[in-house]
Amino acid sequence: MTIAISNEPDLITRREGSAGIVRLNRPRAINAVTLDMFRGIHKALDEFEADPAVGLILLEGAGERGLCAGGDIRSLWESANAGGDLGRVMWREEYLLNARIAKFPKPYVAFMDGIVMGGGVGLSAHGAHRVVTERTRLSMPEAGLGFFPDVGGTWLLSHAPGEIGTYFGLTGQNMNGAEAIYAGLADVSVPSRKLAALRETLVDLDARADSARVRAAIAGFTTGESASSVAAIRPRIDAWFAHGRMDDILTTLQRDGSELARSILRVLNEKSPRGLVVTLKLLRLARASATLEECLAREYRAALAVFASDDFREGVRAAIIDKDRNPKWSPAAVDDVTPEMIAPYFANAGVDELVFS
């Protein structure tokens, strides 16, 4: 979806008709979200919730490339290297925002066009009305940064059919629009060329329109697309990723020997071994969790440990800073990840525990 850009702030929030607009406005960075932007969204939701003239929220991204490429990883890396606390502060405010979006009392519509990664998933996939397009490329590639799918990603992925969420969470592979719908991270597909018309329709709705009316308005623009390529290989994914131990998943893939299994192994072997083990444990715990908030609190404990880890700094360095795509993970193999290494990721954070009001 094309939106004209001028000398505007990184976040634009305003009312248009009956819609409270939240526009991520850093197109050169594919709208990567900063701490100030998270705070601005919190403030805007306060205002929109209290304003009777606002009937719905519309989240959108500026530029041609996508809704959001995630959080501002470079700033987090710089803070981690300097011994700062940006991770502790930013992730706390971000995760509280994710929980708020999931429970927002007015219809929350997200245009998930183009690239939707990491923190962009947190801002969109917890909404009530999640719209993808033929251009959508949704992913949670955090294990490749020594991290894990956060922002409630463990909750979302653990509720995908079978082991589809385990597969996407560990590999970080892109989902197209149909796959995002199949995995439960989106609701409907609308052709990108029709987003402007859908936006106009939503803005023109009566401020008293409820979620059913918003859903009906969106339905007038949907393609009805439901075919998902990942659905066709789900029986194999379910068999490969059903294990509770990362080394068992790798062994199963190695024994299979098919081209698909070998290609998945190549992807997994590029990831942080520690990140893979932590991700799998978080996904399994999320599957038994009762609420999104429970998962977010657990993710926050793990994120604090990630921020202090060498793997996070090394993963970001290799992917974003130096861009050599050659991280030196510690340890270098899944077999060498010990329970003692993983324990801090799941330890009570004491005064830093994430608490929801």
C-alpha positions in Angstrom: 0.0 0.0 0.0 1.5 3.4 -1.0 1.3 6.3 1.4 2.8 9.6 0.6 5.8 10.6 2.7 6.9 14.1 3.7 8.8 15.6 6.6 6.7 13.8 9.2 7.5 12.0 12.5 8.3 8.4 12.8 4.8 7.7 14.1 1.6 9.3 12.9 -1.5 9.0 15.0 -4.7 10.9 14.2 -8.4 10.4 13.7 -9.7 10.1 10.1 -13.5 9.8 10.0 -14.3 7.2 12.6 -10.9 5.5 12.5 -8.0 6.1 14.8 -5.0 5.8 12.5 -1.7 4.4 13.7 0.8 4.7 10.9 4.4 3.5 11.3 6.4 6.1 9.4 10.0 5.0 9.0 9.8 3.6 5.4 13.6 3.6 4.9 13.9 1.2 7.8 10.8 -0.7 6.8 9.1 1.0 9.7 11.2 -0.7 12.4 9.8 0.4 15.7 11.7 2.4 18.3 10.9 2.9 22.0 9.5 6.3 21.4 7.1 4.8 18.8 5.9 2.2 21.2 5.2 4.9 23.7 3.4 7.0 21.1 1.2 4.0 20.2 0.3 3.5 23.9 -0.6 7.2 24.2 -2.7 7.1 21.0 -4.6 4.1 22.1 -5.4 5.9 25.4 -6.9 8.8 23.4 -8.7 6.6 20.8 -10.2 4.4 23.5 -11.6 7.5 25.3 -12.9 9.2 22.2 -16.5 8.3 21.3 -15.9 9.5 17.7 -13.4 6.7 17.2 -15.0 3.5 16.3 -12.0 1.4 15.2 -8.2 1.4 15.1 -6.3 1.0 11.8 -2.6 0.0 11.9 -0.7 0.6 8.7 2.9 1.1 7.5 4.3 3.8 5.3 6.1 3.1 2.0 6.1 0.2 -0.4 8.1 -2.4 1.4 6.0 -3.5 4.3 4.2 -2.9 7.6 7.1 -3.3 9.9 10.5 -5.1 9.9 10.5 -5.5 13.7 12.0 -3.6 16.6 15.0 -1.3 16.3 17.6 -4.0 16.7 20.6 -1.8 16.0 19.7 0.4 19.0 19.3 -2.7 21.2 22.7 -4.0 20.0 24.4 -0.7 20.8 22.8 -0.7 24.2 23.8 -4.3 24.9 27.4 -3.6 23.9 27.5 -0.5 26.2 26.0 -2.3 29.2 22.8 -0.3 28.9 19.2 -1.2 29.7 17.3 -0.5 26.5 16.2 -4.1 26.2 14.8 -4.2 29.7 12.9 -0.9 29.1 11.8 -1.4 25.5 10.7 -5.0 25.7 8.7 -4.3 28.9 6.7 -1.5 27.2 6.4 -3.4 23.9 5.0 -6.6 25.6 2.5 -4.6 27.7 1.4 -3.0 24.4 1.0 -6.4 22.8 -1.3 -7.6 25.6 -3.3 -4.4 25.3 -3.8 -4.8 21.6 -5.2 -8.3 22.2 -7.8 -7.0 24.6 -8.5 -3.6 23.0 -12.2 -2.8 23.4 -12.7 -1.3 19.9 -12.1 -3.2 16.6 -8.4 -3.2 15.8 -7.6 -3.6 12.2 -4.1 -4.3 10.9 -3.0 -4.0 7.3 -0.2 -6.7 7.1 1.0 -5.8 3.6 4.5 -6.6 2.5 7.2 -7.4 5.2 5.9 -8.1 8.7 8.6 -9.3 11.0 9.2 -9.7 14.8 7.8 -6.6 16.5 5.6 -5.9 13.5 3.9 -9.3 14.2 3.3 -8.2 17.8 1.6 -5.0 16.7 -0.6 -6.7 14.2 -1.2 -10.4 14.8 -2.8 -9.8 18.3 -5.5 -7.6 16.6 -9.1 -8.6 16.0 -9.0 -8.1 12.2 -5.7 -9.0 10.5 -5.6 -8.4 6.8 -2.8 -9.8 4.6 -2.2 -9.4 0.9 -0.5 -11.3 -1.9 2.6 -9.3 -1.0 2.7 -10.4 2.7 6.0 -11.9 3.9 5.5 -12.6 7.6 8.3 -14.1 9.7 9.8 -14.4 13.2 13.5 -15.0 12.4 14.8 -14.3 15.9 16.5 -17.6 16.4 19.0 -16.4 13.8 19.9 -13.6 16.1 20.4 -15.7 19.2 16.9 -14.7 20.3 13.5 -16.3 20.1 10.0 -15.4 18.7 8.9 -12.9 21.3 6.1 -10.2 21.4 3.7 -13.0 22.2 5.0 -15.0 19.3 5.3 -18.1 21.4 1.6 -17.9 22.2 0.6 -17.3 18.5 2.9 -20.0 17.1 2.0 -22.6 19.8 -1.7 -22.4 18.7 -1.0 -23.0 15.0 -2.2 -26.4 13.6 0.0 -29.3 14.5 3.7 -28.4 14.5 3.4 -25.6 11.9 4.2 -23.0 14.6 7.2 -25.0 15.8 8.5 -25.2 12.2 8.1 -21.5 11.6 9.4 -20.5 15.0 12.6 -22.5 14.7 13.4 -21.9 11.0 12.2 -18.3 10.8 11.0 -19.0 7.3 8.6 -16.5 5.6 4.9 -17.1 5.5 3.0 -15.7 2.6 -0.5 -14.4 3.2 -2.3 -17.8 2.8 0.2 -19.5 5.1 -0.2 -16.7 7.8 -4.0 -17.4 7.7 -3.4 -21.1 7.9 -1.1 -20.7 10.9 -3.6 -18.5 12.7 -1.6 -15.3 12.5 -4.0 -13.5 10.1 -7.6 -13.7 9.2 -8.3 -12.7 5.6 -6.5 -11.8 2.4 -7.2 -8.6 0.4 -5.5 -7.7 -2.9 -3.0 -5.0 -2.2 -4.5 -2.9 -5.0 -7.8 -2.8 -3.0 -6.3 -1.7 0.4 -6.9 2.0 -0.4 -10.5 1.4 -1.1 -10.9 -0.8 2.0 -9.2 1.9 4.0 -11.7 4.5 2.8 -14.6 2.1 3.6 -13.3 1.6 7.2 -12.7 5.3 7.7 -16.3 6.0 6.6 -17.9 3.5 9.0 -20.2 4.8 11.7 -18.3 5.3 15.0 -20.7 2.9 16.6 -19.8 0.1 14.2 -19.0 -3.1 16.2 -16.6 -5.8 15.3 -19.2 -7.7 13.2 -19.8 -4.7 11.0 -16.0 -4.1 10.6 -15.6 -7.8 9.6 -18.4 -7.5 7.1 -16.9 -4.4 5.6 -13.5 -6.2 5.2 -15.3 -9.2 3.7 -16.4 -7.1 0.8 -12.8 -6.9 -0.4 -11.4 -10.3 0.4 -10.2 -12.8 -2.1 -11.3 -15.9 -0.2 -7.8 -17.3 -0.7 -7.1 -20.2 1.6 -4.7 -22.5 -0.3 -1.4 -22.8 1.7 1.6 -24.6 0.4 2.7 -25.4 4.0 -0.6 -27.2 4.6 0.4 -29.8 1.9 3.5 -30.8 3.8 2.1 -30.6 7.3 2.1 -34.3 7.9 5.8 -34.3 7.4 6.4 -31.2 9.5 4.2 -32.7 12.2 6.4 -35.8 12.3 9.7 -34.0 12.2 8.9 -31.3 14.8 6.8 -33.2 17.3 9.7 -33.7 19.7 10.4 -31.8 22.9 14.2 -31.8 22.5 16.0 -29.9 19.8 18.5 -32.7 19.1 15.7 -35.1 18.5 14.2 -32.8 15.9 17.6 -32.6 14.2 18.1 -36.4 14.3 14.7 -37.0 12.8 15.4 -34.7 9.9 18.8 -36.3 9.4 17.3 -39.8 9.3 14.6 -38.7 6.8 17.2 -37.7 4.2 14.7 -36.2 1.8 15.5 -33.0 -0.1 13.0 -31.1 2.0 14.4 -32.4 5.2 17.9 -31.6 4.1 16.9 -28.0 3.2 15.3 -27.5 6.6 18.4 -28.9 8.3 20.5 -26.4 6.4 18.3 -23.5 7.7 18.4 -24.8 11.3 22.2 -25.2 11.2 22.5 -21.5 10.5 20.7 -20.6 13.7 22.0 -20.0 17.2 22.0 -23.5 19.0 21.1 -21.8 22.2 18.4 -19.8 20.5 16.9 -22.9 19.1 16.8 -24.7 22.4 15.3 -21.7 24.2 12.7 -21.2 21.4 11.6 -24.8 21.5 11.2 -24.8 25.3 9.2 -21.6 25.2 6.9 -23.0 22.5 6.3 -26.1 24.5 5.6 -24.1 27.6 3.3 -21.8 25.7 1.2 -24.7 24.4 0.3 -25.5 28.0 -0.3 -21.9 29.0 -3.7 -20.4 29.6 -3.2 -16.8 28.5 -1.1 -14.5 26.2 0.0 -12.6 29.3 1.5 -15.8 30.8 3.5 -16.3 27.7 4.6 -12.6 27.5 5.8 -12.7 31.2 7.8 -15.8 30.4 9.2 -14.2 27.2 10.3 -11.2 29.2 12.3 -13.3 31.6 14.0 -15.0 28.6 14.5 -11.6 26.8 16.5 -10.3 29.8 18.8 -13.2 29.6 19.1 -12.8 25.8 20.1 -9.1 26.2 23.0 -10.1 28.4 24.1 -13.0 26.1 27.0 -13.1 23.7 24.9 -14.9 21.1 22.5 -11.9 20.8 25.3 -9.4 20.2 27.0 -11.8 17.8 23.8 -12.6 15.9 23.0 -9.0 15.4 26.5 -8.2 14.4 26.6 -10.8 11.7 23.1 -10.1 10.3 22.8 -6.3 10.7 26.0 -4.5 11.7 28.8 -6.2 9.7 26.4 -8.2 7.5 28.9 -11.0 7.0 26.2 -13.6 7.7 28.8 -15.7 9.5 28.0 -15.6 13.3 30.2 -17.5 15.7 27.7 -19.0 18.1 28.6 -20.1 21.6 28.2 -23.0 22.0 28.5 -23.9 18.3 26.3 -27.0 18.4 22.9 -28.0 19.9 24.5 -31.0 21.6 26.7 -28.6 23.6 23.8 -26.5 25.0 23.5 -27.6 28.7 20.6 -27.1 31.1 22.8 -24.8 33.1 23.1 -22.5 30.1 19.4 -22.4 29.6 18.3 -22.0 33.2 18.8 -18.2 33.4 16.3 -17.7 30.5 13.5 -19.2 32.7 14.4 -17.9 36.1 12.2 -15.5 38.0 13.2 -11.9 37.2 12.4 -10.7 40.7 11.7 -6.9 40.7 11.8 -7.0 36.9 8.9 -9.5 36.5 6.4 -8.3 33.9 3.1 -7.6 35.6 -0.1 -6.8 33.9 -2.6 -4.5 35.5 
